[in-house]
Amino acid sequence: MDFLRPTTWDEALAAKADQPDAVPIQGGTDVMVELNFDVRRPPALLDLGQVAELREWSTAGGMCRVGAGVPYTAVIEELGATLPGLAQAARTVGSPQIRNRGSVGGNLGAASPAGDSHPPLLAAGAVVEVESRGRGVRMIPAAEFYLGVKRSALEPDELIRAVHVPPATGPQYFSKVGTRNAMVIAVCSFALALHPRERRVGTGLGSAAPTPRRAIEAERLLAAELDWDAPLDPALLRRFGDLCARAAAPIDDVRGTAAYRVHAIGVMARRTLTWAWNDHLGKRAA
Ligand SMILES: Cc1cc2nc3c(=O)[nH]c(=O)nc-3n(C[C@H](O)[C@H](O)[C@H](O)COP(=O)(O)OP(=O)(O)OC[C@H]3O[C@@H](n4cnc5c(N)ncnc54)[C@H](O)[C@@H]3O)c2cc1C
């Protein structure tokens, strides 16, 4: 197996163009497990660990651009105020060791329906920046990035460079059901982001369908009926939870049944909207 070690982004793109079947490796917390278990044996690994710019983030131009190699620990320690939903999700990933090495870009690259970054990226309206040497940069909205179980819109000659996430303008929450509190893949998860300036609520479902997805009908309901100056109407809250549950299309597997997942999505949707709404009204009263 070849081990390619670019030190710049241009070298990385060139290596991927020359050898599209080279598997990128960032933190390695997914890739190394696959190699160890012989899930795949690629002809080459493309180590992105030396490409320094992938580990940087910035907030220039009103958008938070998070390099694909930024580890969860940095998201938690440095971006908690700017991207609270993503930071909450990051806190639930694996263990401290996994959070030190594992990255948001790696989560996107793996495109697992259970990846914890995806629901908050969907709820916030994130856009994934990918690039190839031949065709340049493509900006892919998170909602269009996930195509199937562990399948994404990334082409074989492309690499993920960064994810662009609008800084929070309102409360954001992430909720995850697991069989224990740490080191657990989500049975299912849910993220919610209030966008008060647009009078809009974003959602993201995890581990509840072949891909991470938004609950679009539920978002439409709130866009049409939510009174942003009043306490939450319990009937509206219930309908929101029901529509989020209906957006799920889960399977039975070792972690949980489809029926349980549908139920849990409804519960998490109601809970996170209640938490976010309390923050929203509390902030206005202060
Ligand atoms: C013990 C353990 C616990 C875990 N717990 C969780 C958890 O709670 N929640 C969760 O979501 N995940 C969990 N994971 C999975 C893993 O940690 C995450 O998916 C993590 O985000 C992967 O990031 P990485 O940088 O290590 O990716 P890598 O393993 O380096 O790569 C992952 C995938 O992305 C591709 N890739 C990486 N970088 C790029 C790039 N720049 N462009 C294109 N493709 C790229 C790789 O080729 C690979 O397919 C766990 C893993 C372990 C081993």
The ligand as an SDF file (V2000), in Angstrom:
LIG
                    3D

 53 58  0  0  0  0  0  0  0  0999 V2000
  -14.0120    4.5180   19.4390 C   0  0  0  0  0  0  0  0  0  0  0  0
  -14.7120    5.3710   18.4080 C   0  0  0  0  0  0  0  0  0  0  0  0
  -15.8080    6.1430   18.7890 C   0  0  0  0  0  0  0  0  0  0  0  0
  -16.4550    6.9260   17.8530 C   0  0  0  0  0  0  0  0  0  0  0  0
  -17.5250    7.6770   18.2620 N   0  0  0  0  0  0  0  0  0  0  0  0
  -18.1820    8.4460   17.3580 C   0  0  0  0  0  0  0  0  0  0  0  0
  -19.3040    9.2220   17.7730 C   0  0  0  0  0  0  0  0  0  0  0  0
  -19.7130    9.2180   18.9290 O   0  0  0  0  0  0  0  0  0  0  0  0
  -19.9080    9.9870   16.8170 N   0  0  0  0  0  0  0  0  0  0  0  0
  -19.4810   10.0240   15.5270 C   0  0  0  0  0  0  0  0  0  0  0  0
  -20.0710   10.7410   14.7250 O   0  0  0  0  0  0  0  0  0  0  0  0
  -18.4110    9.3040   15.1190 N   0  0  0  0  0  0  0  0  0  0  0  0
  -17.7570    8.5150   16.0060 C   0  0  0  0  0  0  0  0  0  0  0  0
  -16.6830    7.7830   15.5920 N   0  0  0  0  0  0  0  0  0  0  0  0
  -16.2850    7.8020   14.1890 C   0  0  0  0  0  0  0  0  0  0  0  0
  -15.1920    8.8490   13.8470 C   0  0  0  0  0  0  0  0  0  0  0  0
  -14.4700    9.2340   14.9930 O   0  0  0  0  0  0  0  0  0  0  0  0
  -15.8040   10.1060   13.2070 C   0  0  0  0  0  0  0  0  0  0  0  0
  -16.5150    9.7690   12.0440 O   0  0  0  0  0  0  0  0  0  0  0  0
  -14.7520   11.1640   12.8820 C   0  0  0  0  0  0  0  0  0  0  0  0
  -15.4170   12.3650   12.5730 O   0  0  0  0  0  0  0  0  0  0  0  0
  -13.8410   10.7690   11.7220 C   0  0  0  0  0  0  0  0  0  0  0  0
  -12.8990   11.8210   11.5640 O   0  0  0  0  0  0  0  0  0  0  0  0
  -11.3720   11.4880   11.1650 P   0  0  0  0  0  0  0  0  0  0  0  0
  -10.6790   12.7740   10.9590 O   0  0  0  0  0  0  0  0  0  0  0  0
  -10.7850   10.5480   12.1420 O   0  0  0  0  0  0  0  0  0  0  0  0
  -11.6400   10.7560    9.7850 O   0  0  0  0  0  0  0  0  0  0  0  0
  -10.7760    9.6510    8.9980 P   0  0  0  0  0  0  0  0  0  0  0  0
  -10.9100    8.3310    9.6840 O   0  0  0  0  0  0  0  0  0  0  0  0
   -9.4310   10.1410    8.7140 O   0  0  0  0  0  0  0  0  0  0  0  0
  -11.6410    9.6380    7.6450 O   0  0  0  0  0  0  0  0  0  0  0  0
  -13.0030    9.2820    7.6450 C   0  0  0  0  0  0  0  0  0  0  0  0
  -13.5220    9.2210    6.2140 C   0  0  0  0  0  0  0  0  0  0  0  0
  -13.4760   10.5070    5.6260 O   0  0  0  0  0  0  0  0  0  0  0  0
  -12.6010   10.5100    4.4950 C   0  0  0  0  0  0  0  0  0  0  0  0
  -11.9060   11.8000    4.5610 N   0  0  0  0  0  0  0  0  0  0  0  0
  -11.2120   12.3110    5.5900 C   0  0  0  0  0  0  0  0  0  0  0  0
  -10.7960   13.5570    5.3120 N   0  0  0  0  0  0  0  0  0  0  0  0
  -11.2380   13.8280    4.0670 C   0  0  0  0  0  0  0  0  0  0  0  0
  -11.1340   14.9670    3.1930 C   0  0  0  0  0  0  0  0  0  0  0  0
  -10.5090   16.1040    3.5560 N   0  0  0  0  0  0  0  0  0  0  0  0
  -11.7220   14.9010    1.9680 N   0  0  0  0  0  0  0  0  0  0  0  0
  -12.3770   13.7790    1.5810 C   0  0  0  0  0  0  0  0  0  0  0  0
  -12.5210   12.6890    2.3620 N   0  0  0  0  0  0  0  0  0  0  0  0
  -11.9520   12.7150    3.5790 C   0  0  0  0  0  0  0  0  0  0  0  0
  -11.7210    9.2940    4.6630 C   0  0  0  0  0  0  0  0  0  0  0  0
  -11.2300    8.7920    3.4400 O   0  0  0  0  0  0  0  0  0  0  0  0
  -12.6950    8.3310    5.3140 C   0  0  0  0  0  0  0  0  0  0  0  0
  -13.5420    7.7420    4.3480 O   0  0  0  0  0  0  0  0  0  0  0  0
  -16.0010    6.9670   16.5080 C   0  0  0  0  0  0  0  0  0  0  0  0
  -14.8760    6.2100   16.1310 C   0  0  0  0  0  0  0  0  0  0  0  0
  -14.2390    5.4270   17.0760 C   0  0  0  0  0  0  0  0  0  0  0  0
  -13.0360    4.6130   16.6490 C   0  0  0  0  0  0  0  0  0  0  0  0
  1  2  1  0
  2  3  1  0
  2 52  2  0
  3  4  2  0
  4  5  1  0
  4 50  1  0
  5  6  2  0
  6  7  1  0
  6 13  1  0
  7  8  2  0
  7  9  1  0
  9 10  1  0
 10 11  2  0
 10 12  1  0
 12 13  2  0
 13 14  1  0
 14 15  1  0
 14 50  1  0
 15 16  1  0
 16 17  1  0
 16 18  1  0
 18 19  1  0
 18 20  1  0
 20 21  1  0
 20 22  1  0
 22 23  1  0
 23 24  1  0
 24 25  2  0
 24 26  1  0
 24 27  1  0
 27 28  1  0
 28 29  2  0
 28 30  1  0
 28 31  1  0
 31 32  1  0
 32 33  1  0
 33 34  1  0
 33 48  1  0
 34 35  1  0
 35 36  1  0
 35 46  1  0
 36 37  1  0
 36 45  1  0
 37 38  2  0
 38 39  1  0
 39 40  1  0
 39 45  2  0
 40 41  1  0
 40 42  2  0
 42 43  1  0
 43 44  2  0
 44 45  1  0
 46 47  1  0
 46 48  1  0
 48 49  1  0
 50 51  2  0
 51 52  1  0
 52 53  1  0
M  END
$$$$
